[in-house]
Amino acid sequence: MIYDANNIFAKIIRGEASANKVFEDDEVLAFHNIAKAAPTHVLVIPKGDFTNFADFAKKADVIKVGNFFAKVAKVASMLDLDSSGYRLISNIGADASQSVPHFHVHILGKKKLGGLIAGDNSH
C-alpha cells in the first residue's frame, strides 16, 4: 500500500480538515471518530507517513513505536476507560476493511463490546 498524502487523516494533521481532538502533541493526534461504533470511539494516529501498523513497525524506531502506544494508553485513561475496559483495533489492508491508508488505532469503550468478530462471543 502506497501512502496517500491526501488521505483524510493527513489533512487533519495538516489542519486542512477539522476533527474533534482529544489529545495532540508533536508526534500523536487523537480525535473522536465521526462514525461511532461505541459510545466512546476515538482514533489515535501518529504524525508521519505510515500506511498501517506493519509499515509503522517497519519504519519507526522502537522508541517511537513505544511512545505511540504509551500515548494510546494515556488517551484511554483520559477518556476514563481504565476501570470499565476498552478495545483497541487496528485494521491492516483490504481483508481487514482498512478504509484510510494512514496507520491508526481505534479505542472503543463505554459499552459491552461482545466477541472479537461479529457474532463471535469467544475471547
C-alpha positions as CSV (number, residue, x, y, z in Angstrom):
1,M,0.0,0.0,0.0
2,I,1.4,3.4,-1.0
3,Y,0.9,6.3,1.4
4,D,-1.6,8.8,0.1
5,A,-0.6,12.3,1.4
6,N,-4.2,13.5,0.6
7,N,-5.9,11.0,2.9
8,I,-8.3,12.5,5.4
9,F,-6.0,11.8,8.4
10,A,-3.1,13.6,6.7
11,K,-5.4,16.5,6.1
12,I,-6.5,16.6,9.7
13,I,-2.8,16.6,10.8
14,R,-2.1,19.5,8.5
15,G,-5.1,21.4,9.7
16,E,-6.9,21.2,6.3
17,A,-9.8,19.2,7.7
18,S,-11.4,19.5,11.1
19,A,-11.6,16.9,13.9
20,N,-12.9,16.9,17.5
21,K,-9.5,16.5,19.1
22,V,-8.9,14.6,22.4
23,F,-5.1,14.8,22.6
24,E,-2.3,16.2,20.5
25,D,1.4,16.6,20.8
26,D,4.3,16.7,18.3
27,E,4.0,13.0,17.4
28,V,0.4,11.9,18.0
29,L,-3.1,13.1,17.4
30,A,-6.3,11.6,18.9
31,F,-9.8,12.6,17.9
32,H,-13.4,11.3,18.0
33,N,-14.4,9.1,15.2
34,I,-17.4,10.5,13.2
35,A,-18.8,7.0,12.6
36,K,-19.0,5.8,16.2
37,A,-19.1,2.1,16.8
38,A,-19.4,2.6,20.6
39,P,-20.3,5.5,22.9
40,T,-16.6,6.2,23.1
41,H,-14.8,5.8,19.8
42,V,-11.5,7.7,19.4
43,L,-8.9,7.3,16.7
44,V,-5.2,7.7,17.6
45,I,-2.7,8.4,14.8
46,P,1.0,9.0,14.6
47,K,2.1,12.2,12.8
48,G,4.0,10.6,9.9
49,D,3.6,8.9,6.6
50,F,2.7,5.4,7.8
51,T,0.1,3.4,5.8
52,N,-0.7,0.8,8.5
53,F,0.7,-0.9,11.6
54,A,3.1,-3.1,9.6
55,D,4.5,0.0,7.9
56,F,4.8,1.9,11.2
57,A,6.6,-1.0,12.9
58,K,9.0,-1.3,10.0
59,K,9.8,2.4,9.5
60,A,9.6,3.8,13.1
61,D,12.2,3.1,15.7
62,V,11.4,1.2,18.8
63,I,11.2,4.3,20.9
64,K,8.7,6.0,18.6
65,V,6.6,2.8,18.5
66,G,6.7,2.5,22.3
67,N,5.9,6.2,22.8
68,F,2.9,5.9,20.4
69,F,1.4,3.0,22.4
70,A,2.1,4.8,25.7
71,K,0.1,7.7,24.4
72,V,-2.7,5.4,23.2
73,A,-2.9,4.2,26.9
74,K,-2.8,7.8,28.1
75,V,-5.7,8.7,25.8
76,A,-7.8,5.7,27.0
77,S,-7.1,6.8,30.6
78,M,-8.1,10.4,29.8
79,L,-11.4,9.0,28.4
80,D,-12.0,7.3,31.8
81,L,-11.9,3.8,30.2
82,D,-9.4,2.1,32.6
83,S,-11.9,0.8,35.1
84,S,-14.6,-0.4,32.7
85,G,-12.3,-1.6,29.9
86,Y,-11.9,-0.9,26.3
87,R,-10.9,-2.4,23.0
88,L,-8.0,-1.4,20.6
89,I,-8.4,-2.2,16.9
90,S,-6.0,-1.5,14.0
91,N,-7.2,-2.7,10.6
92,I,-4.4,-3.6,8.2
93,G,-5.3,-3.9,4.5
94,A,-8.3,-4.7,2.4
95,D,-9.3,-8.0,4.1
96,A,-9.5,-6.2,7.5
97,S,-11.5,-3.3,5.9
98,Q,-8.9,-0.6,6.4
99,S,-10.6,2.4,5.0
100,V,-8.0,5.1,5.5
101,P,-4.4,4.4,4.3
102,H,-2.8,6.0,7.4
103,F,-1.9,3.9,10.5
104,H,-4.5,4.4,13.2
105,V,-5.7,2.7,16.4
106,H,-9.4,2.7,17.3
107,I,-10.2,3.0,21.1
108,L,-13.7,1.8,21.8
109,G,-15.4,1.7,25.1
110,K,-18.3,2.6,27.4
111,K,-20.3,-0.4,26.3
112,K,-20.1,-4.2,26.4
113,L,-18.4,-5.0,23.1
114,G,-19.1,-8.7,22.7
115,G,-16.9,-11.1,20.7
116,L,-13.9,-10.1,18.6
117,I,-15.8,-10.7,15.4
118,A,-19.5,-10.0,14.8
119,G,-21.4,-13.0,16.1
120,D,-18.4,-14.4,18.0
121,N,-18.8,-14.4,21.7
122,S,-15.4,-16.1,22.4
123,H,-12.3,-14.3,23.7
